[in-house]
Amino acid sequence: MEKIKMGKIVEMDGDEMTRIIWKMIKDELLSPFVELNTEYYDLGLPHRDETNDQVSIDAGEAIKKYHVGVKCATITPNAQRVEEYNLKEMWKSPNGTIRAILDGTVFRTPVLVSGIKPSVRSWEKPITIARHAYGDVYKSTEFRIEKPGKAELVFTSEDGEEKRATIYDFECGGVLQGMYNKDTSIRSFAHSCFQYALSTRQDLWFSTKDTISKQYDQTFKLIFQEIYENEYKDAFEKAGIEYFYTLIDDAVARVIRSKGGYIWACKNYDGDVMSDMVSTAFGSLAMMTSVLVSPDGNYEYEAAHGTVTRHYYRHLNGETTSTNPIATIFAWTGALRKRGELDGNHELMAFADKLEKASLDVIESGRMTKDLVGLWQGSEAVALSTEEFIKAIRAEMEK
């Protein structure tokens, strides 16, 4: 069979067990069928350290050039990882670096299969979390204080005007954190959410806590409302979909009582937490698609989970592991489909659809990785190793 040809995408390799799975997927499910055309960047932690993390910046800039990227899960080092990998410093999350370069929004949606029902009985359709991908606690400055003193928030404008406010007069030790966001990034977040809602014809919910954060969170609320009223309201009404704002605690209650089938937009940290909650309630973090979308037309696809460290060390000890590769497979299919859409390459788009269907068909036939066996409500499930599961998908594809 002649391989499917494709335009170039940015490929970002990663760490630990997901790096092993990355190679399996390419060898078994992609290269036999597609003439892969990628610009490769190694975002594995050793190479990031070797390049002083310049490779993460280069990868982000490459996505702006080619408009489509696919990324393997990577380690965000803590103090333990600095010692384990003998790092020069505690490098920041490459996800955060790339998100800041692309200034986009992360959309995470659970992958549904018959035989696995959500923990929330009322949920019938996927819930997509739209996570702002810039600033807040992920770009914060923080330090610990050991003695009494006054903490102040100070802003000095370019023309020398100063704003100053007391945060707290400490009578003892404590901790301080300062975080920020930008109107330009919030506007990009809003545009990405409204555009994605229109393209998928889903209602859009947005939630913050502006009753408590009367400047920070309220800025998000006001910018969203202004952009909706001025640029998207007519299009939403024509499409028969709704946008509304509510407090995040009210949103949580609404989500739990809902049937699903909408986009829930959240600030950076809220989106981080709520996407894990939604994916776990639908079944598994490994059954979650994730795509970063910027309003100027750049897309980065990745798995929504981490590097599966525990399985990696078992793999190094020669043990057979059963790690779920679905999220990583769907990262690849998402990137290939988008490349096909942008290029008018219908054969590549059809391949992405077939690979996703083959993956789900294997699960729905009762063959799956161990993380899904306990959730399975169909006939008897057979637990497969990672390699066996990927080979079963390959066999399904070859049919």
Contacts in CASP RR format, 6 or more apart in sequence:
PFRMAT RR
TARGET T0000
AUTHOR 0000-0000-0000
METHOD contacts of the structure
MODEL  1
MEKIKMGKIVEMDGDEMTRIIWKMIKDELLSPFVELNTEYYDLGLPHRDE
TNDQVSIDAGEAIKKYHVGVKCATITPNAQRVEEYNLKEMWKSPNGTIRA
ILDGTVFRTPVLVSGIKPSVRSWEKPITIARHAYGDVYKSTEFRIEKPGK
AELVFTSEDGEEKRATIYDFECGGVLQGMYNKDTSIRSFAHSCFQYALST
RQDLWFSTKDTISKQYDQTFKLIFQEIYENEYKDAFEKAGIEYFYTLIDD
AVARVIRSKGGYIWACKNYDGDVMSDMVSTAFGSLAMMTSVLVSPDGNYE
YEAAHGTVTRHYYRHLNGETTSTNPIATIFAWTGALRKRGELDGNHELMA
FADKLEKASLDVIESGRMTKDLVGLWQGSEAVALSTEEFIKAIRAEMEK
1 33 0 8 1.000
3 32 0 8 1.000
3 33 0 8 1.000
3 34 0 8 1.000
3 35 0 8 1.000
4 33 0 8 1.000
4 34 0 8 1.000
4 35 0 8 1.000
4 345 0 8 1.000
4 347 0 8 1.000
4 348 0 8 1.000
4 351 0 8 1.000
5 35 0 8 1.000
5 37 0 8 1.000
5 345 0 8 1.000
6 34 0 8 1.000
6 35 0 8 1.000
6 36 0 8 1.000
6 37 0 8 1.000
6 336 0 8 1.000
6 339 0 8 1.000
6 340 0 8 1.000
6 343 0 8 1.000
6 345 0 8 1.000
6 348 0 8 1.000
7 37 0 8 1.000
7 339 0 8 1.000
7 340 0 8 1.000
7 343 0 8 1.000
7 345 0 8 1.000
8 37 0 8 1.000
8 38 0 8 1.000
8 39 0 8 1.000
8 66 0 8 1.000
9 37 0 8 1.000
9 38 0 8 1.000
9 39 0 8 1.000
9 66 0 8 1.000
9 68 0 8 1.000
9 69 0 8 1.000
9 70 0 8 1.000
9 335 0 8 1.000
9 336 0 8 1.000
9 339 0 8 1.000
10 38 0 8 1.000
10 39 0 8 1.000
10 41 0 8 1.000
10 59 0 8 1.000
10 60 0 8 1.000
10 62 0 8 1.000
10 63 0 8 1.000
10 66 0 8 1.000
10 68 0 8 1.000
10 69 0 8 1.000
10 70 0 8 1.000
10 300 0 8 1.000
11 38 0 8 1.000
11 39 0 8 1.000
11 40 0 8 1.000
11 41 0 8 1.000
11 69 0 8 1.000
11 70 0 8 1.000
12 41 0 8 1.000
12 43 0 8 1.000
12 59 0 8 1.000
12 69 0 8 1.000
12 70 0 8 1.000
12 71 0 8 1.000
12 72 0 8 1.000
12 74 0 8 1.000
12 94 0 8 1.000
13 19 0 8 1.000
13 22 0 8 1.000
13 40 0 8 1.000
13 41 0 8 1.000
13 42 0 8 1.000
13 43 0 8 1.000
13 44 0 8 1.000
13 72 0 8 1.000
14 22 0 8 1.000
14 42 0 8 1.000
14 43 0 8 1.000
14 44 0 8 1.000
14 71 0 8 1.000
14 72 0 8 1.000
14 73 0 8 1.000
14 74 0 8 1.000
14 307 0 8 1.000
15 43 0 8 1.000
15 44 0 8 1.000
15 45 0 8 1.000
15 72 0 8 1.000
15 73 0 8 1.000
15 74 0 8 1.000
15 75 0 8 1.000
15 307 0 8 1.000
16 73 0 8 1.000
16 75 0 8 1.000
16 307 0 8 1.000
16 308 0 8 1.000
16 309 0 8 1.000
16 312 0 8 1.000
17 307 0 8 1.000
17 308 0 8 1.000
17 309 0 8 1.000
17 311 0 8 1.000
17 312 0 8 1.000
17 315 0 8 1.000
17 321 0 8 1.000
17 323 0 8 1.000
18 72 0 8 1.000
18 73 0 8 1.000
18 303 0 8 1.000
18 306 0 8 1.000
18 307 0 8 1.000
18 308 0 8 1.000
18 328 0 8 1.000
19 44 0 8 1.000
19 72 0 8 1.000
19 307 0 8 1.000
20 312 0 8 1.000
20 315 0 8 1.000
20 386 0 8 1.000
21 323 0 8 1.000
21 325 0 8 1.000
21 328 0 8 1.000
21 386 0 8 1.000
21 390 0 8 1.000
22 72 0 8 1.000
22 328 0 8 1.000
24 325 0 8 1.000
24 386 0 8 1.000
24 387 0 8 1.000
24 390 0 8 1.000
25 325 0 8 1.000
25 328 0 8 1.000
25 329 0 8 1.000
25 332 0 8 1.000
25 390 0 8 1.000
26 36 0 8 1.000
28 390 0 8 1.000
28 391 0 8 1.000
28 393 0 8 1.000
28 394 0 8 1.000
29 329 0 8 1.000
29 332 0 8 1.000
29 355 0 8 1.000
29 390 0 8 1.000
29 393 0 8 1.000
29 394 0 8 1.000
29 397 0 8 1.000
30 36 0 8 1.000
30 332 0 8 1.000
32 394 0 8 1.000
33 351 0 8 1.000
33 397 0 8 1.000
34 336 0 8 1.000
34 348 0 8 1.000
34 351 0 8 1.000
38 70 0 8 1.000
39 62 0 8 1.000
39 66 0 8 1.000
41 55 0 8 1.000
41 58 0 8 1.000
41 59 0 8 1.000
41 62 0 8 1.000
42 55 0 8 1.000
43 55 0 8 1.000
43 56 0 8 1.000
43 59 0 8 1.000
43 71 0 8 1.000
43 72 0 8 1.000
43 74 0 8 1.000
43 94 0 8 1.000
44 74 0 8 1.000
44 75 0 8 1.000
45 74 0 8 1.000
45 75 0 8 1.000
45 77 0 8 1.000
45 81 0 8 1.000
45 85 0 8 1.000
45 87 0 8 1.000
45 91 0 8 1.000
46 85 0 8 1.000
47 55 0 8 1.000
48 55 0 8 1.000
48 56 0 8 1.000
48 74 0 8 1.000
48 91 0 8 1.000
48 94 0 8 1.000
49 85 0 8 1.000
49 87 0 8 1.000
49 88 0 8 1.000
49 91 0 8 1.000
52 88 0 8 1.000
53 91 0 8 1.000
53 92 0 8 1.000
53 94 0 8 1.000
53 97 0 8 1.000
56 94 0 8 1.000
56 97 0 8 1.000
56 98 0 8 1.000
57 97 0 8 1.000
57 101 0 8 1.000
59 71 0 8 1.000
59 94 0 8 1.000
59 98 0 8 1.000
60 97 0 8 1.000
60 98 0 8 1.000
60 101 0 8 1.000
60 102 0 8 1.000
60 300 0 8 1.000
61 101 0 8 1.000
63 69 0 8 1.000
63 98 0 8 1.000
63 101 0 8 1.000
63 102 0 8 1.000
63 298 0 8 1.000
63 299 0 8 1.000
63 300 0 8 1.000
64 101 0 8 1.000
64 102 0 8 1.000
64 298 0 8 1.000
67 297 0 8 1.000
67 298 0 8 1.000
67 299 0 8 1.000
67 342 0 8 1.000
68 298 0 8 1.000
68 299 0 8 1.000
68 300 0 8 1.000
68 301 0 8 1.000
68 335 0 8 1.000
68 338 0 8 1.000
68 339 0 8 1.000
68 342 0 8 1.000
69 299 0 8 1.000
69 300 0 8 1.000
69 301 0 8 1.000
69 335 0 8 1.000
70 300 0 8 1.000
70 301 0 8 1.000
70 302 0 8 1.000
70 331 0 8 1.000
70 332 0 8 1.000
70 334 0 8 1.000
70 335 0 8 1.000
71 95 0 8 1.000
71 98 0 8 1.000
71 300 0 8 1.000
71 301 0 8 1.000
71 302 0 8 1.000
71 331 0 8 1.000
72 302 0 8 1.000
72 303 0 8 1.000
72 328 0 8 1.000
72 331 0 8 1.000
73 302 0 8 1.000
73 303 0 8 1.000
73 305 0 8 1.000
73 306 0 8 1.000
73 307 0 8 1.000
73 308 0 8 1.000
73 328 0 8 1.000
74 93 0 8 1.000
74 94 0 8 1.000
74 95 0 8 1.000
74 307 0 8 1.000
75 81 0 8 1.000
75 307 0 8 1.000
76 91 0 8 1.000
76 92 0 8 1.000
76 93 0 8 1.000
76 94 0 8 1.000
76 95 0 8 1.000
77 85 0 8 1.000
77 87 0 8 1.000
77 90 0 8 1.000
77 91 0 8 1.000
78 90 0 8 1.000
79 90 0 8 1.000
81 87 0 8 1.000
81 90 0 8 1.000
82 89 0 8 1.000
82 90 0 8 1.000
93 138 0 8 1.000
95 302 0 8 1.000
96 133 0 8 1.000
96 138 0 8 1.000
98 292 0 8 1.000
98 300 0 8 1.000
99 106 0 8 1.000
99 133 0 8 1.000
99 134 0 8 1.000
99 292 0 8 1.000
100 133 0 8 1.000
100 134 0 8 1.000
100 135 0 8 1.000
100 139 0 8 1.000
102 133 0 8 1.000
102 292 0 8 1.000
102 294 0 8 1.000
102 298 0 8 1.000
102 300 0 8 1.000
103 133 0 8 1.000
103 134 0 8 1.000
103 184 0 8 1.000
103 185 0 8 1.000
103 188 0 8 1.000
103 294 0 8 1.000
103 295 0 8 1.000
104 133 0 8 1.000
104 134 0 8 1.000
104 188 0 8 1.000
104 189 0 8 1.000
104 192 0 8 1.000
104 292 0 8 1.000
104 293 0 8 1.000
104 294 0 8 1.000
104 295 0 8 1.000
104 298 0 8 1.000
105 130 0 8 1.000
105 131 0 8 1.000
105 132 0 8 1.000
105 133 0 8 1.000
105 188 0 8 1.000
105 189 0 8 1.000
105 192 0 8 1.000
105 193 0 8 1.000
105 196 0 8 1.000
105 265 0 8 1.000
105 292 0 8 1.000
105 293 0 8 1.000
105 294 0 8 1.000
106 129 0 8 1.000
106 130 0 8 1.000
106 131 0 8 1.000
106 133 0 8 1.000
106 271 0 8 1.000
106 275 0 8 1.000
106 290 0 8 1.000
106 291 0 8 1.000
106 292 0 8 1.000
106 293 0 8 1.000
107 128 0 8 1.000
107 129 0 8 1.000
107 130 0 8 1.000
107 131 0 8 1.000
107 196 0 8 1.000
107 263 0 8 1.000
107 290 0 8 1.000
107 291 0 8 1.000
107 292 0 8 1.000
107 293 0 8 1.000
108 128 0 8 1.000
108 129 0 8 1.000
108 131 0 8 1.000
108 275 0 8 1.000
108 278 0 8 1.000
108 279 0 8 1.000
108 288 0 8 1.000
108 289 0 8 1.000
108 290 0 8 1.000
108 304 0 8 1.000
109 126 0 8 1.000
109 127 0 8 1.000
109 128 0 8 1.000
109 129 0 8 1.000
109 288 0 8 1.000
109 289 0 8 1.000
110 126 0 8 1.000
110 127 0 8 1.000
110 278 0 8 1.000
110 279 0 8 1.000
110 282 0 8 1.000
110 283 0 8 1.000
110 287 0 8 1.000
110 288 0 8 1.000
110 289 0 8 1.000
111 287 0 8 1.000
111 288 0 8 1.000
111 289 0 8 1.000
111 326 0 8 1.000
111 327 0 8 1.000
111 330 0 8 1.000
111 360 0 8 1.000
112 126 0 8 1.000
112 282 0 8 1.000
113 287 0 8 1.000
113 360 0 8 1.000
113 363 0 8 1.000
113 364 0 8 1.000
114 364 0 8 1.000
115 364 0 8 1.000
115 376 0 8 1.000
115 377 0 8 1.000
115 378 0 8 1.000
116 283 0 8 1.000
116 287 0 8 1.000
116 363 0 8 1.000
116 372 0 8 1.000
116 375 0 8 1.000
116 376 0 8 1.000
116 377 0 8 1.000
117 377 0 8 1.000
118 281 0 8 1.000
118 282 0 8 1.000
118 283 0 8 1.000
119 280 0 8 1.000
119 281 0 8 1.000
119 282 0 8 1.000
119 283 0 8 1.000
120 256 0 8 1.000
120 281 0 8 1.000
122 256 0 8 1.000
122 257 0 8 1.000
122 258 0 8 1.000
122 259 0 8 1.000
123 258 0 8 1.000
123 259 0 8 1.000
123 260 0 8 1.000
123 281 0 8 1.000
123 282 0 8 1.000
124 259 0 8 1.000
124 260 0 8 1.000
124 261 0 8 1.000
125 259 0 8 1.000
125 260 0 8 1.000
125 261 0 8 1.000
126 260 0 8 1.000
126 261 0 8 1.000
126 282 0 8 1.000
127 255 0 8 1.000
127 258 0 8 1.000
127 260 0 8 1.000
127 261 0 8 1.000
127 262 0 8 1.000
127 264 0 8 1.000
127 278 0 8 1.000
127 282 0 8 1.000
128 200 0 8 1.000
128 202 0 8 1.000
128 261 0 8 1.000
128 262 0 8 1.000
128 263 0 8 1.000
128 264 0 8 1.000
129 263 0 8 1.000
129 264 0 8 1.000
129 266 0 8 1.000
129 271 0 8 1.000
129 274 0 8 1.000
129 275 0 8 1.000
129 278 0 8 1.000
130 192 0 8 1.000
130 193 0 8 1.000
130 196 0 8 1.000
130 204 0 8 1.000
130 263 0 8 1.000
130 264 0 8 1.000
130 265 0 8 1.000
130 266 0 8 1.000
130 271 0 8 1.000
131 266 0 8 1.000
131 267 0 8 1.000
131 268 0 8 1.000
131 270 0 8 1.000
131 271 0 8 1.000
131 272 0 8 1.000
131 275 0 8 1.000
132 185 0 8 1.000
132 186 0 8 1.000
132 189 0 8 1.000
132 265 0 8 1.000
132 266 0 8 1.000
132 267 0 8 1.000
132 268 0 8 1.000
132 271 0 8 1.000
133 189 0 8 1.000
133 268 0 8 1.000
133 292 0 8 1.000
134 181 0 8 1.000
134 182 0 8 1.000
134 185 0 8 1.000
134 188 0 8 1.000
134 189 0 8 1.000
134 268 0 8 1.000
135 179 0 8 1.000
135 180 0 8 1.000
135 181 0 8 1.000
135 182 0 8 1.000
135 185 0 8 1.000
135 268 0 8 1.000
136 179 0 8 1.000
136 180 0 8 1.000
136 181 0 8 1.000
136 267 0 8 1.000
136 268 0 8 1.000
136 269 0 8 1.000
137 177 0 8 1.000
137 179 0 8 1.000
137 268 0 8 1.000
137 269 0 8 1.000
138 268 0 8 1.000
138 269 0 8 1.000
139 179 0 8 1.000
139 180 0 8 1.000
140 177 0 8 1.000
140 178 0 8 1.000
140 179 0 8 1.000
140 180 0 8 1.000
141 177 0 8 1.000
141 178 0 8 1.000
141 179 0 8 1.000
142 175 0 8 1.000
142 176 0 8 1.000
142 177 0 8 1.000
142 178 0 8 1.000
143 175 0 8 1.000
143 176 0 8 1.000
144 173 0 8 1.000
144 174 0 8 1.000
144 175 0 8 1.000
144 176 0 8 1.000
145 151 0 8 1.000
145 170 0 8 1.000
145 173 0 8 1.000
145 174 0 8 1.000
145 175 0 8 1.000
145 176 0 8 1.000
146 173 0 8 1.000
146 174 0 8 1.000
147 170 0 8 1.000
147 173 0 8 1.000
148 169 0 8 1.000
148 170 0 8 1.000
148 171 0 8 1.000
148 172 0 8 1.000
148 173 0 8 1.000
149 169 0 8 1.000
149 170 0 8 1.000
150 166 0 8 1.000
150 168 0 8 1.000
150 169 0 8 1.000
150 170 0 8 1.000
151 166 0 8 1.000
151 167 0 8 1.000
151 168 0 8 1.000
151 169 0 8 1.000
151 170 0 8 1.000
151 176 0 8 1.000
152 164 0 8 1.000
152 165 0 8 1.000
152 166 0 8 1.000
152 167 0 8 1.000
153 164 0 8 1.000
153 165 0 8 1.000
153 166 0 8 1.000
153 167 0 8 1.000
153 178 0 8 1.000
154 162 0 8 1.000
154 163 0 8 1.000
154 164 0 8 1.000
155 162 0 8 1.000
155 163 0 8 1.000
155 164 0 8 1.000
156 162 0 8 1.000
167 176 0 8 1.000
181 216 0 8 1.000
181 219 0 8 1.000
181 220 0 8 1.000
183 219 0 8 1.000
183 223 0 8 1.000
186 219 0 8 1.000
186 220 0 8 1.000
186 223 0 8 1.000
186 224 0 8 1.000
187 223 0 8 1.000
187 227 0 8 1.000
188 294 0 8 1.000
188 295 0 8 1.000
189 220 0 8 1.000
189 265 0 8 1.000
190 223 0 8 1.000
190 224 0 8 1.000
190 227 0 8 1.000
190 228 0 8 1.000
191 227 0 8 1.000
191 231 0 8 1.000
191 295 0 8 1.000
192 293 0 8 1.000
192 294 0 8 1.000
192 295 0 8 1.000
193 204 0 8 1.000
193 206 0 8 1.000
193 224 0 8 1.000
193 263 0 8 1.000
193 265 0 8 1.000
194 204 0 8 1.000
194 227 0 8 1.000
194 228 0 8 1.000
194 231 0 8 1.000
194 232 0 8 1.000
194 236 0 8 1.000
194 243 0 8 1.000
195 293 0 8 1.000
195 295 0 8 1.000
196 263 0 8 1.000
196 293 0 8 1.000
197 203 0 8 1.000
197 204 0 8 1.000
197 236 0 8 1.000
197 241 0 8 1.000
197 243 0 8 1.000
197 263 0 8 1.000
198 232 0 8 1.000
198 235 0 8 1.000
198 236 0 8 1.000
198 239 0 8 1.000
198 241 0 8 1.000
200 263 0 8 1.000
201 239 0 8 1.000
201 240 0 8 1.000
201 241 0 8 1.000
202 241 0 8 1.000
202 261 0 8 1.000
202 262 0 8 1.000
202 263 0 8 1.000
203 241 0 8 1.000
203 242 0 8 1.000
203 243 0 8 1.000
203 244 0 8 1.000
203 261 0 8 1.000
203 262 0 8 1.000
203 263 0 8 1.000
204 241 0 8 1.000
204 242 0 8 1.000
204 243 0 8 1.000
204 244 0 8 1.000
204 262 0 8 1.000
204 263 0 8 1.000
204 265 0 8 1.000
205 243 0 8 1.000
205 244 0 8 1.000
205 245 0 8 1.000
205 246 0 8 1.000
205 251 0 8 1.000
205 254 0 8 1.000
205 262 0 8 1.000
205 263 0 8 1.000
205 264 0 8 1.000
205 265 0 8 1.000
206 220 0 8 1.000
206 221 0 8 1.000
206 224 0 8 1.000
206 243 0 8 1.000
206 244 0 8 1.000
206 245 0 8 1.000
206 246 0 8 1.000
206 265 0 8 1.000
206 266 0 8 1.000
207 245 0 8 1.000
207 246 0 8 1.000
207 247 0 8 1.000
207 248 0 8 1.000
207 250 0 8 1.000
207 251 0 8 1.000
207 264 0 8 1.000
207 265 0 8 1.000
207 266 0 8 1.000
207 270 0 8 1.000
208 217 0 8 1.000
208 218 0 8 1.000
208 220 0 8 1.000
208 221 0 8 1.000
208 247 0 8 1.000
208 248 0 8 1.000
208 267 0 8 1.000
208 270 0 8 1.000
209 217 0 8 1.000
209 247 0 8 1.000
209 248 0 8 1.000
209 249 0 8 1.000
210 217 0 8 1.000
210 218 0 8 1.000
210 220 0 8 1.000
210 221 0 8 1.000
210 247 0 8 1.000
211 247 0 8 1.000
217 267 0 8 1.000
220 267 0 8 1.000
221 245 0 8 1.000
224 245 0 8 1.000
224 265 0 8 1.000
225 245 0 8 1.000
228 236 0 8 1.000
228 243 0 8 1.000
232 243 0 8 1.000
233 243 0 8 1.000
236 242 0 8 1.000
236 243 0 8 1.000
246 254 0 8 1.000
248 266 0 8 1.000
248 270 0 8 1.000
251 264 0 8 1.000
255 264 0 8 1.000
255 278 0 8 1.000
264 274 0 8 1.000
264 278 0 8 1.000
266 274 0 8 1.000
275 288 0 8 1.000
275 290 0 8 1.000
275 304 0 8 1.000
276 285 0 8 1.000
279 285 0 8 1.000
279 287 0 8 1.000
279 288 0 8 1.000
279 304 0 8 1.000
282 288 0 8 1.000
283 372 0 8 1.000
283 375 0 8 1.000
284 324 0 8 1.000
284 371 0 8 1.000
284 372 0 8 1.000
284 375 0 8 1.000
285 304 0 8 1.000
285 305 0 8 1.000
285 306 0 8 1.000
285 327 0 8 1.000
286 303 0 8 1.000
286 305 0 8 1.000
286 323 0 8 1.000
286 324 0 8 1.000
286 325 0 8 1.000
286 326 0 8 1.000
286 327 0 8 1.000
286 369 0 8 1.000
286 371 0 8 1.000
287 324 0 8 1.000
287 326 0 8 1.000
287 327 0 8 1.000
287 372 0 8 1.000
288 303 0 8 1.000
288 304 0 8 1.000
288 305 0 8 1.000
288 327 0 8 1.000
289 301 0 8 1.000
289 304 0 8 1.000
289 327 0 8 1.000
289 330 0 8 1.000
289 331 0 8 1.000
289 334 0 8 1.000
290 301 0 8 1.000
290 302 0 8 1.000
290 303 0 8 1.000
290 304 0 8 1.000
290 327 0 8 1.000
290 331 0 8 1.000
291 299 0 8 1.000
291 300 0 8 1.000
291 301 0 8 1.000
291 302 0 8 1.000
291 334 0 8 1.000
292 298 0 8 1.000
292 299 0 8 1.000
292 300 0 8 1.000
292 301 0 8 1.000
292 302 0 8 1.000
293 299 0 8 1.000
299 335 0 8 1.000
299 338 0 8 1.000
301 330 0 8 1.000
301 331 0 8 1.000
301 332 0 8 1.000
301 334 0 8 1.000
301 335 0 8 1.000
301 338 0 8 1.000
302 331 0 8 1.000
303 327 0 8 1.000
303 328 0 8 1.000
303 330 0 8 1.000
303 331 0 8 1.000
304 327 0 8 1.000
305 327 0 8 1.000
308 323 0 8 1.000
311 321 0 8 1.000
311 323 0 8 1.000
314 321 0 8 1.000
315 321 0 8 1.000
320 385 0 8 1.000
320 387 0 8 1.000
321 385 0 8 1.000
321 386 0 8 1.000
322 369 0 8 1.000
322 370 0 8 1.000
322 371 0 8 1.000
322 383 0 8 1.000
322 384 0 8 1.000
322 385 0 8 1.000
322 386 0 8 1.000
322 389 0 8 1.000
323 369 0 8 1.000
323 386 0 8 1.000
324 368 0 8 1.000
324 369 0 8 1.000
324 371 0 8 1.000
324 372 0 8 1.000
324 386 0 8 1.000
324 389 0 8 1.000
325 369 0 8 1.000
325 386 0 8 1.000
325 389 0 8 1.000
325 390 0 8 1.000
326 359 0 8 1.000
326 363 0 8 1.000
329 355 0 8 1.000
329 356 0 8 1.000
329 359 0 8 1.000
329 393 0 8 1.000
330 356 0 8 1.000
330 359 0 8 1.000
332 355 0 8 1.000
333 352 0 8 1.000
333 353 0 8 1.000
333 355 0 8 1.000
333 356 0 8 1.000
334 352 0 8 1.000
336 348 0 8 1.000
336 349 0 8 1.000
336 351 0 8 1.000
336 352 0 8 1.000
337 348 0 8 1.000
337 349 0 8 1.000
337 352 0 8 1.000
337 353 0 8 1.000
339 345 0 8 1.000
339 348 0 8 1.000
340 346 0 8 1.000
340 348 0 8 1.000
340 349 0 8 1.000
341 349 0 8 1.000
354 397 0 8 1.000
355 393 0 8 1.000
355 397 0 8 1.000
358 393 0 8 1.000
358 396 0 8 1.000
358 397 0 8 1.000
359 393 0 8 1.000
359 396 0 8 1.000
361 396 0 8 1.000
362 368 0 8 1.000
362 389 0 8 1.000
362 392 0 8 1.000
362 393 0 8 1.000
362 396 0 8 1.000
363 372 0 8 1.000
366 376 0 8 1.000
366 378 0 8 1.000
366 379 0 8 1.000
366 380 0 8 1.000
366 381 0 8 1.000
366 382 0 8 1.000
367 381 0 8 1.000
367 382 0 8 1.000
367 384 0 8 1.000
367 389 0 8 1.000
367 392 0 8 1.000
368 376 0 8 1.000
368 381 0 8 1.000
368 382 0 8 1.000
368 383 0 8 1.000
368 384 0 8 1.000
368 389 0 8 1.000
369 383 0 8 1.000
369 384 0 8 1.000
369 385 0 8 1.000
369 386 0 8 1.000
369 389 0 8 1.000
370 383 0 8 1.000
372 381 0 8 1.000
373 381 0 8 1.000
373 383 0 8 1.000
374 381 0 8 1.000
384 392 0 8 1.000
END
